[in-house]
Amino acid sequence: MLMHIKHQILTIIINLLSKSWRIKINGNLPGKPAIVAFWHGNMLPVWKIFAKYTPVAVVSPSKDGEILANLLRKWNYKFIRGSSNKNSKETLKRIVQSANDELILITPDGPRGPLHKFKAGAVVASMRANVPLYFCVVNTKLKIIFSKSWDKFEVPLPFSKISIKVFGPIYIPENSTEEEVKNYIKLAENILNNNNL
């Protein structure tokens, strides 16, 4: 019960903070259907800007995932609960099914890292569902960084200026070979790691 109350308080605080953020978007946000990838550590502004689209969030079934789910419920998200660590095949299957007519948001280095290492799920789902893949690179001016967390999690401070650069679309052919898929994964990782705002 106490833990639930703590989660609710945290949700309220982040939701209030988010109303003050000054977010500038460079590029075009995708419509449905599409898959959007961004790093776990700077997820909060990306979740915020897509809230108006009623998208689908891929969220870990862990306790940490439940904290995020509480926030995203407030922001009108739908969910696929799963990860690359738990029920990965079933999770991928559900992502592919939903991607046919939904906007799917994925943190490809989650839920537990390695940091900024792009796992295969978003690329494979994009290929199998035959939908475009987009990327969001985040730069926050004023923030708290939880340096001891595996993802160096960032919480933007009140009224912080935040730039989100949108890259894409990338289309991955359905008949791509295993080697070609690996190359797309490397490309995706490079896009998220090597673009300075």
N, C-alpha and C positions, 0 to 999 in steps of 0.2 A: 504493500500500500504506500509506504513512504517513498519507495523508488518510483512508483507511478506518479506521485505528486511532484517529485523532482523533475521527471521527464516533462510533465505538463508545464512547470515553471520555465524550464529551459526552452520549450516550444514557444511560450508567450514572449520571452525575452528576444529570441532570434526573430520572431515575426515582427515585433515592434522595431527592432534594429533595421530590418530589411526595408521598412517603409521610408527610412531616411537615406538609404543608399542612393548615390547619384551614378546611375549606370549608363554608360555610352556603348552602343553596339556598332561595331564596324563590320559591315557585310550584311547579308540577308538571312534572317531566320527562316528555316525551312518550314513548309507546311506538311500535312499528312499526305502520304506515308513517308517516313524517313527514320533513320537511326542517328542519334546525336551522341558523340563521345566527348568526355572531358575528364580531367584528372580528379581523383578522389579528394585531394587536399584542398582544392579551391572550388568545391562543388556548389556552395551556397548561392552565390550570385546567379549561376546558371539555372539551378532549380527555380530561382525566383523569376527570371525573365520568361521562362517557358510556362509558368503557372496558368496564364490566360488561355493556353491551348488545350487544357485538360489532357495532358500527356500521360504516358505510362512510364513509371519509374521502375528500374530493376534494382531491388533493395535486398540486401542480405537478410536471412532469417534470424540473425544473431540479435543480442540485446542492443548492441549499437545500432543495428539496422532498425530496430523498433523505435528508437529515439528519432531517427530520421523519418520513419514512416509517420510518426505523430505530427511532425512539422508538415510533411508533404500532404497529409490529409487536409490540413488547414488550407493548403494551397491548391486543392481540388485535383490532386493526382490520383490516378489509378495505379495498381501495383502488380508486378511480378516478383514474388518473394523467392529468391534463390541466388546462387552465386557460382563462381568457378570452383569453389571449395565444396559446396553442398548441392547435391542433385543437379550437377552441371548439365547432364544430357537433357533432363526434363526441363530445366530452365531455358536452355537454348531452344528446345522445341517450342516452348511457349512464346519466346521472343519472336521466333520466325512466324508463328501463327498470328501474333498480334501485329507484327510489322506490316502486314498486308494492308491495313487501313488505319494504323495508329502512328503517333509520334512517340518513339521509344528513346528514353534517355539512359545512358550507361556510363559508369565510371570504370574504364577498362583496366585500371591497376588495382581496383578493389576486389574483395573487401579487406584484404590484408597485405597487399603488395605482391611483389617488390615495387617500391616507389617508382612511378613514371615508367613502368614496363607494361607495354600494351599487350594484354592477353587477347587470345584469338576470337573471343565470343562476338564482339561487335562486327568484325570483318566477316566472319562466317555467316552470321545472321543476315547481314546486308546482302551477301551473295545468294544465300538460299531463298530469301524473301524477294530478291530482285528489286530492292529499294535503295535509294541513295544513302550514302554515309556522309555525315557532316561532323565538324570538329569545332569546339569552343575553347579558345585560349584566353585565360583570365589574368588580368593584372590589377591588383588592388593597392591603392596608395597607402591607406592607413588601415592597419589590421593587427590583430593578435595572432601570433603563430605558436601553435602548440608543438614546440620543437622536439619533445620527447615522444610524440605520437609517430607511428611508422610513416604516415602520409604528410607530416608537417602541416597539420590541419590549420586552415586560415579562417578567422572570423573577422569580417570587415567591421571597423568601428563606425559609430554613428556619423552620418553625412560623408562617409568616405567616397572618393571618386573611384569608380571601377570601370575599366575598359574590358570589353569582351569582343574578341575578334573571331568572326565566324568564317570557317573554311569549308569549301565543298560547293557542289556535291561531287563525290567520287562514286562512280558506278563500278561494281565488281562483277565481271561476267560470270554467269551461272556455271559455265563449263571451265572455270579456272582450275588449273592443276594445283597440286599441293604446294609446289614450289612457287607458283604465282601468288597463291594465298599468303605464303610466308613473306613475299615481297611487299604485298599490300599491307601486311601487319607492320613491317619495318617502315613503310611510307607513313602510315598512320602515327606511329610512335614519333617519327621525325617531325611531323607537322605539329604535334602537341608540345614537343620539347624544344624546337629550334626557331620558334617565331616570337620575336620580341615586339612588344607593343610600344 
